């Protein structure tokens, strides 16, 4: 039956050509359906366990990762001209469709009490003041409020921050591109002498989208040229050079066309798809052509059809198994993986490889029948096909088996040692070189402001309940404290506390739910508030912008917050004076955070500073226990806190920490000390009352950490799957379980060395790098398959172990060498990518092809020799 299929292929080249042409036309249309999407959240489905809450929060709060635009002015931000520029730019951004909120110095809301009335108005009036005295007065007021300084204006007053929030329904990178162009056009037309920094996830996504387009347009031609040159140097013939490349380009086109029809977006990872397909897919045609030329040299009197039939009969099974193992490796990458981008890569590469395999059996045969001529000189062909160089290397390996085995053992030992040093890390900024714009921008913003990457803490519960507000306040301060006090989270706690200050002159969380409800009247329907609290007031967010936080530190932070959430899920209410140590510890952290943010103390000296603050706070509270017990109204609390503030200022100055109300306002310091006058503290207790229904960390930072947690599990699963599949397929192919096991030696060696290189050169294991091992197994096993297939063929034809080995090395070995060289250089093309993980990906796969081919040709035979009696016996059955 299969022979009839072969005959049909050999005799119907016209039908094959027409079918291929139709496939090309259909695929070209599919290319135009491909879109770009580098939003990491979109790489997961809405049902994904690790992305579900992110999607829910974005939809529920109509929030998205913010854009952060920092403007460095030559002079002070607080001039009429510069403030007017900030306002103009803010309005330009707000006018862009898809932007739902803009926060800047000139557009920020301010809460003030006027008599018995609470007023919420813009920090700056509609007409920016021109009077220097008036601007100076506003500047002093701004620097007295922690919610403004360090968030919207830098402490040196030279830089301003504009934070824009895109609609979650729009493509953040596209909006980022439009916003950036608007701002750059404005700066140019205004002749404004300043420096712009475009940060935040949307702007980063925009940079990545540009890179994706540039990489695709650069890498595909380069890999095609490299493969072309490699093939020409290998075969020295026009047809033999063009056929594999043409075949794989068609297969790649079909794969990318399918990608368009399936609606898969182009991401940083899918940039590698055409390169991988071109590199891998030409291997099958190489083996067919190599076999064809060998058969031509032997079957000099046969017709072209007879030669092709002989070729396809001999090469069908090893090429099929090579293709199936490669397809299986790509499929294994997507199994059990939550990331759509990885699943899409898996699907498209496996389909593209399938078509490369199919075209090898059809299109390549049709081309060879149409174009190739038989050779007259069999001696010349024999000389061409039997490589003396490879034969000598084979003899060298077999004559020094102990040396070969020793080198392998040493390499394995070293690789296993360096494997222990592998680090798992997923980071947007890790995609870029240190001197790339996104890295520079992120560092610049982190140096002057809170940062540009958002982490959120989600709460479900009664947001009007003071107990939940107190828990949220503690979680905010614990987060700040963990990060060294520099950042300033945003939540409803700050809004309610400021509203309360406007009403009763004390910046603190109100005592009763009734008071909270009364304050809510002033912010009902406020667009900014709706980003942090739902209209039903049953869900809330704490938003934290992170700056230069390493993957390890981010991981620790999320674990720390998660533990705090678990700790405070149940608590009891106690008066502050009943547990002075607990009250003092809370206040110590609150005070340290403000000192650190203001630059009064170093975030590196946490222990020394807190050891200094804690006894001061504890002593004051102990000395005023009677007063604390009698505080029953805001007037008495205000008086107590004012005295407490004066004590802290003077005590810290005495201890060498220079601080006053110009550095940290009385209002902010009173808030830091306010737990001492809360009616009740929330003290964690497993038997206490429930403070909230649900509390969980979310946001882009959490998503990265969750991805890191799953990477190793995904790597292990895909690797085990492909090794198992290879073992089964090779056992079926060779008809021997022993040969199936032995065939794993080269790829296992390759995988171990790959992981060793990761640890040796500190290459981070991210969602791209986890695919390397599976791909290395799926593609690298080809060389073993072709080697063992030809070797057993020679054994069956009567050659002894050594002669069968030398014959295989000098003939099929040449095809393996050409194959590995071509595929390896194809992968190496990714070294030209702008995306750092793709460069590492290309480098490791290049090494994989070298190691797996050398192992198949010279390491594998050493182990085969040890079991040669069993192999020969099985092969001659």
C-alpha positions in Angstrom: 0.0 0.0 0.0 2.7 2.5 1.0 4.6 1.6 -2.1 1.7 2.7 -4.2 1.7 6.0 -2.4 5.3 6.4 -3.2 4.7 5.7 -6.9 1.9 8.2 -7.0 4.2 10.9 -5.6 7.0 10.1 -8.0 4.6 10.2 -11.0 2.3 13.2 -10.3 4.6 16.1 -10.0 2.2 18.5 -11.7 -0.6 17.8 -9.2 1.9 18.4 -6.4 3.1 21.7 -7.9 -0.5 23.0 -8.3 -1.5 21.9 -4.8 1.6 23.7 -3.3 0.7 26.9 -5.3 -2.8 26.9 -3.9 -1.5 26.5 -0.4 0.9 29.4 -0.9 -1.9 31.7 -2.1 -4.1 30.8 0.8 -1.3 31.3 3.3 -0.3 34.7 2.0 -3.8 36.0 2.8 -3.4 34.5 6.3 -0.2 36.6 6.9 -2.3 39.8 6.6 -4.5 38.6 9.5 -1.6 38.5 12.0 -1.7 41.2 14.7 0.9 42.2 17.3 0.1 41.8 21.0 2.8 41.8 23.7 0.6 42.4 26.7 1.7 39.6 29.0 -1.8 39.4 30.5 -3.2 38.6 27.0 -0.8 35.6 26.9 -3.2 33.9 29.3 -6.8 33.0 28.9 -9.4 34.6 31.2 -9.9 31.2 32.8 -6.2 30.7 33.6 -5.6 30.2 37.2 -2.8 32.7 37.5 -4.4 35.4 35.3 -8.0 35.1 36.4 -7.9 37.6 39.2 -5.9 40.1 37.0 -8.6 40.0 34.4 -11.3 40.3 37.0 -9.7 43.3 38.7 -9.1 45.1 35.4 -12.7 44.6 34.4 -14.2 45.3 37.8 -12.2 48.4 38.5 -11.9 49.5 34.8 -8.1 49.6 35.5 -5.0 48.8 33.5 -1.3 49.0 33.9 -0.5 52.7 33.9 1.7 54.8 31.6 4.2 56.8 33.4 5.6 59.9 31.7 8.4 61.7 33.5 9.5 65.1 32.4 12.9 66.4 33.5 13.0 70.2 33.3 16.2 72.3 33.2 14.9 74.4 36.0 12.3 74.1 38.8 9.0 72.5 38.0 7.2 75.3 39.9 7.3 78.0 37.3 4.3 79.3 35.5 5.7 78.1 32.2 6.6 74.6 33.3 3.3 74.1 35.2 1.4 75.2 32.1 3.3 72.7 30.0 2.4 69.9 32.5 -1.3 70.9 32.2 -1.2 71.1 28.4 0.4 67.7 28.1 -2.0 66.2 30.7 -5.0 67.5 28.7 -3.5 66.2 25.4 -3.2 62.7 27.0 -6.8 62.9 28.4 -8.1 63.7 24.9 -6.7 60.5 23.5 -9.5 57.9 23.0 -8.9 55.0 25.2 -7.4 57.0 28.1 -9.8 56.9 31.1 -7.8 58.9 33.7 -4.8 61.2 33.9 -3.1 62.1 37.2 -0.5 64.9 37.3 0.6 67.8 39.5 -1.8 70.3 37.8 -4.7 67.9 37.5 -4.5 66.3 41.0 -7.5 66.7 43.4 -6.9 68.2 46.8 -9.0 67.8 49.9 -9.4 70.8 52.2 -11.6 71.8 55.0 -13.1 75.3 54.8 -14.9 76.1 58.0 -17.5 73.4 58.5 -17.4 72.5 54.9 -15.2 69.9 53.1 -14.0 71.0 49.7 -12.5 68.7 47.0 -10.9 70.8 44.2 -7.9 70.9 41.9 -4.6 71.5 43.4 -4.1 74.2 40.8 -6.9 76.4 39.5 -8.0 76.5 35.9 -5.6 79.4 35.2 -2.1 78.5 36.4 -1.0 81.3 38.7 1.6 83.7 37.3 2.6 85.2 40.6 5.9 83.8 42.0 4.6 84.2 45.5 1.4 82.3 44.8 3.3 79.5 43.1 5.8 79.4 45.9 3.0 79.1 48.4 1.5 76.1 46.4 4.9 74.5 46.2 5.3 74.7 50.0 1.9 73.1 50.4 2.6 70.4 47.8 5.9 69.5 49.6 3.9 69.2 52.9 1.8 66.3 51.5 3.3 62.9 51.0 0.6 62.1 48.4 2.1 64.6 46.0 5.9 64.7 46.6 7.7 61.6 45.4 4.6 60.6 43.3 3.9 63.6 41.1 6.9 65.8 41.7 10.4 64.8 42.6 12.0 65.8 45.9 14.6 67.9 44.0 11.6 69.7 42.3 13.2 69.2 38.9 11.0 66.4 37.5 7.3 65.9 37.1 5.3 62.7 36.7 2.2 62.2 34.6 0.4 58.9 35.2 -2.2 57.9 32.5 -4.5 55.0 32.8 -5.6 53.2 29.6 -9.0 51.5 29.3 -8.6 47.8 29.8 -10.6 47.1 26.7 -8.0 48.8 24.4 -4.5 47.6 23.3 -2.2 49.3 25.7 0.8 49.3 23.4 -1.1 51.1 20.6 -2.5 53.7 23.0 1.1 54.1 24.3 2.4 54.8 20.8 -0.3 57.4 20.1 0.3 59.2 23.5 4.0 59.2 23.0 3.7 60.8 19.5 1.3 63.5 20.8 3.7 64.4 23.6 6.8 64.4 21.4 5.0 66.6 18.8 3.9 69.0 21.5 7.5 69.3 23.0 8.9 69.9 19.5 6.3 72.6 18.6 6.7 74.3 22.0 10.5 74.3 21.8 10.5 73.0 25.4 14.0 72.3 26.7 13.4 69.1 28.7 14.0 65.4 28.7 11.2 62.9 28.4 11.0 59.4 29.8 8.2 57.1 28.7 7.7 54.3 31.2 5.1 51.9 32.5 3.9 48.6 30.9 2.0 50.2 28.0 5.1 52.1 26.9 7.3 49.1 27.3 4.8 47.0 25.3 5.1 49.7 22.5 8.8 49.3 22.5 8.5 45.6 22.3 6.0 45.8 19.4 8.6 47.8 17.5 11.2 45.3 18.3 9.0 42.4 17.1 8.4 44.1 13.7 12.1 44.9 13.3 13.3 41.5 14.3 10.9 39.7 12.0 11.9 41.8 9.0 15.6 41.4 9.9 15.9 37.7 11.0 13.9 36.0 8.3 16.1 37.3 5.4 19.3 36.6 7.4 18.4 33.1 8.4 17.4 32.4 4.8 20.7 33.6 3.5 22.7 31.7 6.1 20.8 28.5 5.3 21.3 29.2 1.6 25.1 29.6 2.0 25.3 26.6 4.2 23.5 24.4 1.7 25.6 25.6 -1.1 28.8 24.9 0.7 27.5 21.5 1.6 26.2 20.3 -1.8 27.9 22.7 -4.3 24.9 22.4 -6.5 22.2 25.0 -7.4 19.2 22.6 -7.3 20.5 20.9 -4.1 20.9 24.3 -2.5 17.6 25.9 -3.5 15.3 22.9 -3.0 15.6 22.6 0.8 15.4 26.4 1.3 12.4 26.8 -1.0 10.7 23.9 0.7 11.2 25.2 4.2 10.2 28.8 3.2 6.9 27.4 1.8 6.3 25.4 5.0 7.1 28.5 7.1 4.7 30.6 5.0 2.0 28.0 5.5 2.7 27.9 9.3 2.5 31.7 9.6 -0.6 31.8 7.4 -2.3 29.3 9.8 -1.2 31.5 12.6 -3.2 34.4 11.0 -6.3 32.3 10.4 -6.3 31.0 14.0 -6.1 34.6 15.3 -2.8 34.0 17.2 -1.0 37.3 17.8 2.7 38.1 17.1 4.6 38.3 20.4 8.2 38.5 21.5 8.3 34.7 21.6 6.6 34.1 18.2 9.3 36.2 16.5 11.3 32.9 16.8 8.7 30.9 14.9 9.8 31.6 11.3 13.5 31.3 12.3 12.9 28.0 14.1 10.9 26.6 11.2 13.4 27.6 8.6 16.3 26.2 10.7 14.5 22.9 11.5 12.5 22.3 8.4 15.3 22.2 5.9 16.8 19.2 7.6 14.4 16.7 6.1 15.1 17.8 2.5 18.9 17.7 3.2 18.7 14.0 4.1 16.5 13.2 1.0 19.0 15.1 -1.3 22.0 13.5 0.4 20.4 10.0 -0.1 19.4 10.9 -3.7 23.0 11.9 -4.6 24.3 8.7 -3.1 21.8 6.6 -4.9 22.6 8.3 -8.2 26.3 7.4 -7.8 25.3 3.7 -7.3 22.3 3.3 -9.6 24.0 4.8 -12.7 21.9 2.8 -15.2 18.5 3.3 -13.4 15.8 5.8 -14.5 15.1 8.9 -12.4 11.8 7.3 -11.1 13.6 4.2 -10.0 16.2 6.2 -8.2 13.6 8.3 -6.4 11.6 5.2 -5.5 14.8 3.8 -3.9 15.4 7.0 -2.1 11.9 7.3 -0.7 11.8 3.7 0.4 15.2 4.0 2.3 14.7 7.4 3.7 10.9 7.4 4.5 11.0 5.9 8.0 14.0 7.8 9.4 12.8 11.1 8.0 9.3 10.4 9.3 10.6 9.6 12.7 12.8 12.7 12.7 9.8 14.8 11.8 7.5 13.1 14.3 9.9 13.6 17.2 10.4 17.2 16.3 6.6 17.7 16.1 6.2 15.9 19.4 8.8 18.2 21.0 6.9 21.3 19.9 3.6 19.8 21.0 5.0 18.9 24.4 5.9 22.6 25.0 2.2 23.5 25.0 1.0 20.6 27.1 0.2 21.8 30.6 1.4 25.3 29.9 -1.0 28.2 30.9 0.6 30.7 28.6 -1.3 31.3 25.3 1.9 32.7 23.7 3.7 29.4 24.4 0.7 27.3 23.3 0.5 29.3 20.1 4.3 28.8 19.5 3.7 25.1 20.1 0.8 24.9 17.7 2.3 26.9 14.8 5.8 25.3 15.0 4.3 21.8 15.1 2.0 22.5 12.1 4.8 24.2 10.2 7.1 21.2 10.8 4.3 18.9 9.7 4.1 20.7 6.4 7.9 20.8 6.0 7.8 17.0 6.4 4.9 16.6 4.0 6.5 18.9 1.4 9.7 16.8 1.7 7.9 13.7 0.6 6.1 15.5 -2.2 7.4 18.8 -3.3 11.1 17.9 -2.9 10.6 14.6 -4.8 8.7 16.4 -7.6 11.5 19.0 -7.9 14.2 16.4 -8.0 12.4 14.5 -10.7 11.9 17.7 -12.7 15.4 19.2 -12.4 18.1 16.7 -11.4 20.2 14.8 -13.9 21.9 11.5 -13.2 25.7 11.6 -12.8 28.0 9.7 -15.1 31.0 9.3 -12.9 30.2 6.9 -10.1 33.7 7.1 -8.8 33.4 10.9 -8.5 30.1 10.5 -6.7 31.5 7.8 -4.4 34.3 10.1 -3.5 31.8 12.9 -2.8 29.6 10.8 -0.6 32.2 9.0 1.5 33.9 11.5 3.7 37.5 10.5 4.5 37.6 13.2 7.2 34.6 11.9 9.1 35.9 8.3 8.7 39.2 9.3 10.3 37.3 11.0 13.2 35.3 7.9 13.6 38.4 5.8 13.8 39.9 8.2 16.3 36.8 7.9 18.6 36.7 4.1 18.4 40.4 3.8 19.1 40.2 6.0 22.1 36.9 4.9 23.6 38.1 5.4 27.2 39.1 9.0 26.5 35.7 9.7 24.8 33.9 8.2 27.8 36.0 10.1 30.3 35.4 13.5 28.5 31.7 12.8 28.5 31.7 12.0 32.2 33.6 15.1 33.0 31.3 17.3 31.0 28.3 15.8 32.6 29.7 16.3 36.1 30.6 19.9 35.4 27.2 20.6 33.8 25.3 19.0 36.8 27.3 21.3 39.1 26.4 24.4 37.2 22.8 23.3 36.9 22.5 24.0 40.6 23.1 27.7 39.9 20.2 28.2 37.5 17.9 31.1 38.3 14.3 31.4 37.3 13.3 34.9 36.3 10.5 36.5 34.2 11.0 40.2 33.7 9.9 42.6 30.9 13.1 44.6 31.4 15.1 41.5 31.0 14.2 41.5 27.3 16.4 44.5 26.8 20.1 45.3 26.9 21.2 47.5 29.8 21.7 50.5 27.4 18.3 50.0 25.8 15.8 52.8 26.2 13.3 50.8 28.4 16.0 49.9 30.9 17.3 53.5 31.1 13.7 54.9 31.4 12.8 52.4 34.1 15.9 53.2 36.2 15.5 57.0 35.7 11.8 56.9 36.9 12.7 54.6 39.8 15.5 57.0 41.0 13.1 60.0 41.3 9.7 58.4 41.7 8.0 55.3 43.0 8.5 53.3 39.8 6.6 52.3 36.8 5.5 48.6 37.3 2.2 48.1 39.2 1.4 45.6 41.9 -2.1 45.5 43.4 -3.6 44.0 46.6 -7.2 43.1 46.2 -9.7 43.0 49.0 -13.3 41.8 49.1 -15.2 43.0 52.2 -17.1 46.0 53.6 -14.9 48.9 52.6 -16.9 51.3 54.8 -15.9 49.3 57.9 -13.1 51.0 59.8 -11.6 47.6 60.7 -11.0 46.8 57.0 -9.6 50.3 56.4 -7.2 49.8 59.3 -6.1 46.4 57.9 -5.5 48.0 54.5 -3.5 50.8 56.1 -1.3 48.3 57.9 -0.8 46.3 54.7 0.2 49.5 52.9 2.7 50.4 55.5 4.1 46.8 55.7 4.6 46.8 52.0 6.4 50.2 52.1 8.5 48.9 55.0 9.5 45.8 53.2 10.6 48.0 50.2 12.6 50.3 52.4 10.0 52.9 52.8 10.5 54.6 49.4 7.2 53.8 47.7 3.8 55.3 48.4 0.8 53.0 47.8 -2.5 54.4 46.6 -5.8 53.2 48.1 -9.1 54.5 49.6 -7.4 54.6 53.0 -5.4 57.8 52.0 -8.6 59.4 50.5 -10.7 58.7 53.6 -8.0 59.9 56.0 -7.5 63.1 54.1 -11.3 63.7 54.0 -11.4 63.1 57.7 -8.6 65.6 58.2 -10.7 68.2 56.3 -13.6 67.5 58.7 -11.9 67.2 62.1 -8.3 68.4 61.5 -6.8 64.9 62.2 -5.5 62.8 59.3 -6.5 59.3 60.4 -9.0 56.6 59.7 -12.4 57.5 61.2 -13.6 55.6 64.3 -17.0 54.5 63.2 -18.6 53.1 60.0 -21.1 56.0 60.3 -18.3 58.6 60.0 -16.9 56.7 56.9 -20.3 56.7 55.3 -20.7 60.5 55.8 -17.3 61.1 54.2 -18.2 59.0 51.3 -20.8 61.5 50.3 -18.0 63.8 49.1 -16.4 61.3 46.7 -19.4 59.4 45.4 -19.1 59.0 41.7 -15.5 60.3 41.6 -13.7 58.7 38.6 -10.4 58.3 40.5 -12.1 56.6 43.4 -13.9 54.1 41.2 -10.4 52.8 40.1 -9.7 51.7 43.7 -13.2 50.9 45.1 -16.3 49.4 43.5 -19.6 51.4 43.5 -21.0 48.8 45.8 -18.2 49.5 48.3 -17.6 45.8 48.7 -14.2 45.5 46.9 -11.1 47.6 47.0 -7.5 47.8 45.8 -4.2 48.9 47.0 -2.0 50.0 44.1 1.8 50.0 44.5 4.3 51.2 41.8 7.5 49.2 41.9 10.9 50.4 40.8 14.2 48.6 40.7 13.0 45.3 42.3 14.9 42.1 41.5 13.0 38.9 40.7 14.0 37.4 44.0 13.0 40.6 45.9 9.7 40.7 44.1 9.1 37.1 45.0 9.9 37.8 48.7 7.6 40.8 48.7 4.6 38.9 47.3 5.1 36.2 49.8 5.5 38.7 52.6 2.2 40.5 51.7 0.4 37.2 51.3 1.5 36.2 54.8 0.3 39.5 56.1 -3.0 39.1 54.5 -3.4 35.7 56.0 -2.3 37.1 59.4 -4.8 39.9 59.4 -7.7 37.9 57.9 -9.0 37.4 61.5 -8.3 39.9 64.3 -9.6 41.2 67.6 -10.2 44.8 68.5 -8.2 46.2 71.5 -7.5 49.7 72.7 -3.9 50.8 71.7 -2.9 51.3 75.3 -3.6 47.6 76.1 -0.7 46.4 73.9 1.9 49.1 73.9 4.5 47.0 72.2 2.3 46.2 69.2 1.2 49.8 68.9 4.8 51.0 69.1 5.9 48.6 66.5 3.2 49.7 64.0 4.0 53.4 64.6 7.7 52.7 64.2 7.2 51.3 60.8 4.8 54.1 59.8 7.4 56.7 60.9 10.3 55.0 59.3 8.5 54.8 55.9 8.1 58.6 55.9 11.7 59.3 57.0 13.0 57.0 54.3 10.7 58.5 51.6 11.8 62.0 52.5 15.5 60.9 52.3 16.1 61.6 55.9 17.3 58.1 56.6 18.7 55.4 54.3 16.5 52.5 53.3 19.5 50.4 53.8 19.7 51.1 57.5 16.3 49.7 58.5 17.4 47.8 61.6 19.5 50.7 63.1 16.8 53.3 62.4 13.8 51.2 63.7 15.9 50.3 66.8 16.2 54.0 67.4 12.6 55.0 66.8 10.9 52.1 68.7 12.1 53.0 72.2 11.2 56.7 71.6 7.7 55.8 70.6 7.2 53.2 73.4 8.5 55.6 76.1 6.2 58.4 75.0 3.1 56.1 75.0 4.1 54.5 78.4 4.5 58.0 79.9 1.1 59.1 78.6 -1.0 56.0 79.3 -3.5 57.9 81.4 -4.0 60.5 78.7 -4.4 57.8 76.1 -7.2 56.2 78.1 -9.1 59.4 78.3 -9.0 60.3 74.6 -12.7 60.3 73.5 -13.0 63.0 70.8 -11.1 64.3 67.9 -10.2 67.5 69.6 -8.4 65.7 72.4 -6.8 63.3 69.9 -5.6 66.2 67.8 -3.9 67.8 70.8 -2.3 64.5 71.8 -1.0 63.9 68.3 0.4 67.4 67.9 2.4 67.0 71.1 3.5 63.5 70.0 4.7 65.0 66.7 6.7 67.7 68.5 8.2 65.0 70.7 9.2 62.8 67.7 10.7 65.8 65.8 12.8 66.9 68.8 13.8 63.4 69.8 14.9 62.5 66.3 16.9 65.7 66.0 18.6 64.9 69.3 19.5 61.5 67.9 21.1 63.0 64.8 18.1 62.6 62.4 17.4 66.1 61.1 13.7 66.4 60.5 11.1 69.1 60.7 7.7 70.0 59.3 9.2 71.3 56.1 10.7 67.8 55.4 7.7 65.8 56.7 4.6 67.8 57.3 2.8 67.7 60.6 -0.2 66.2 58.8 1.7 63.2 57.5 3.5 62.7 60.8 0.2 62.8 62.6 -1.1 60.1 60.3 2.0 58.0 61.1 1.3 58.3 64.8 -2.4 57.9 64.5 -2.6 54.2 65.5 -2.0 55.4 69.0 -5.3 57.2 69.1 -7.4 54.7 67.2 -10.4 53.7 69.3 -9.4 50.1 68.6 -6.3 48.4 67.0 -6.8 45.3 64.9 -4.7 42.6 66.6 -4.2 39.4 64.5 -5.9 36.5 66.2 -6.9 33.1 64.7 -10.0 33.2 66.9 -10.9 36.8 66.1 -13.5 38.3 63.8 -13.2 38.2 60.0 -11.7 41.5 58.8 -12.4 40.8 55.1 -13.8 38.0 52.9 -10.8 37.8 50.6 -7.4 39.3 50.2 -4.9 38.5 47.5 -1.9 40.0 45.6 -2.4 40.6 41.9 -1.1 42.9 39.1 1.7 42.5 36.6 4.4 41.9 39.3 2.3 39.0 40.8 1.8 37.6 37.3 5.5 37.5 36.7 6.1 35.7 40.0 3.3 33.1 39.3 4.9 32.5 35.9 8.2 31.8 37.5 6.7 29.4 40.0 5.3 27.3 37.1 8.2 27.4 34.7 10.2 24.6 36.2 7.1 22.4 36.5 6.3 23.1 32.8 9.9 22.4 31.8 9.9 19.1 33.6 6.5 18.1 32.2 7.4 18.9 28.5 10.8 17.3 28.8 9.5 14.1 30.3 6.8 13.9 27.7 9.1 14.4 24.7 11.7 11.9 26.1 9.0 9.3 26.6 7.6 9.9 23.1 11.1 9.7 21.6 11.8 6.4 23.5 8.5 4.9 22.2 9.0 6.0 18.6 12.6 4.9 18.5 11.8 1.6 20.0 9.1 1.1 17.3 11.5 2.3 14.6 14.4 0.1 15.5 12.4 -2.8 16.8 14.4 -2.9 20.0 13.9 -1.3 23.4 17.6 -1.5 24.0 18.3 0.6 20.9 15.5 2.9 21.9 17.3 3.5 25.3 20.7 3.9 23.7 19.3 6.4 21.2 18.5 8.7 24.2 22.2 9.1 25.1 23.1 12.0 22.7 20.0 14.0 23.6 20.3 13.5 27.4 23.9 14.6 27.1 22.8 17.6 25.1 20.1 18.6 27.6 22.5 18.3 30.6 25.1 20.4 28.8 22.4 23.0 27.9 21.3 23.4 31.5 25.0 23.5 32.6 25.5 26.5 30.2 22.5 28.2 31.7 24.0 28.0 35.2 27.6 28.8 34.1 26.7 32.0 32.2 23.9 33.1 34.5 21.3 32.9 31.8 17.9 33.2 33.4 15.4 30.5 32.9 12.3 32.3 31.6 9.2 31.3 29.6 11.3 31.3 26.4 14.3 29.4 27.7 12.1 26.6 29.2 11.4 25.4 25.6 15.0 24.9 24.7 15.4 21.5 26.2 12.3 20.1 24.5 13.3 21.5 21.2 16.8 20.3 21.6 15.5 16.8 22.2 13.0 16.8 19.3 15.5 18.2 16.8 18.7 16.7 18.1 17.2 13.1 18.1 17.1 13.3 14.3 20.8 12.7 14.1 20.6 9.7 16.3 17.7 8.3 14.3 19.5 8.7 11.0 22.7 7.3 12.4 21.1 4.2 13.9 18.9 3.7 10.9 21.8 3.6 8.5 24.0 1.7 10.9 21.4 -1.2 11.3 20.9 -1.1 7.5 24.6 -1.8 7.0 24.6 -4.5 9.7 21.7 -6.2 7.9 23.7 -6.0 4.7 26.5 -8.1 6.2 29.0 -5.6 7.5 30.6 -6.1 10.9 30.3 -3.6 13.8 33.3 -1.4 12.9 32.8 -1.4 9.1 29.1 -0.6 9.5 30.0 2.3 11.8 32.7 3.7 9.5 30.4 3.4 6.5 27.6 5.2 8.4 29.9 8.0 9.6 31.4 8.6 6.1 28.0 8.6 4.3 25.0 9.4 6.4 27.4 11.2 8.8 27.9 13.8 6.1 24.2 14.4 5.9 24.1 14.7 9.7 27.0 17.1 9.6 25.3 19.3 6.9 22.0 19.1 8.8 23.5 20.1 12.1 25.5 22.9 10.6 22.6 24.3 8.7 20.1 24.0 11.5 22.5 25.2 14.1 23.5 28.3 12.1 19.8 28.9 11.5 19.2 29.0 15.2 22.3 31.1 15.7 20.6 33.8 13.6 18.6 34.7 16.7 21.8 36.1 18.2 21.0 39.1 16.0 17.7 39.6 17.8 17.2 42.7 19.9 15.3 40.6 22.5 17.8 39.2 25.0 16.0 35.9 25.8 15.8 35.1 22.1 19.5 35.6 21.7 20.1 33.1 24.6 17.5 30.8 23.0 19.4 30.9 19.7 22.8 30.4 21.3 21.7 27.3 23.3 19.9 25.7 20.3 23.1 26.2 18.2 25.1 24.5 21.0 22.4 21.8 21.1 22.7 21.0 17.4 26.5 20.7 17.7 26.5 18.6 20.8 23.7 16.3 19.7 25.2 15.7 16.2 28.7 15.1 17.6 27.2 12.8 20.2 25.3 10.9 17.6 28.3 10.4 15.4 31.1 9.8 17.9 29.8 9.3 21.5 26.8 7.1 20.7 29.0 4.5 18.9 31.2 4.1 22.0 28.1 3.0 24.0 26.8 1.0 21.1 30.1 -0.9 21.0 29.6 -1.9 24.7 26.3 -3.5 23.7 27.3 -4.5 20.2 26.5 -8.2 20.6 23.0 -7.5 21.7 22.5 -5.0 18.9 23.9 -7.3 16.2 21.7 -10.1 17.4 18.6 -8.0 17.4 19.4 -6.4 14.0 19.8 -9.7 12.2 16.5 -11.2 13.3 
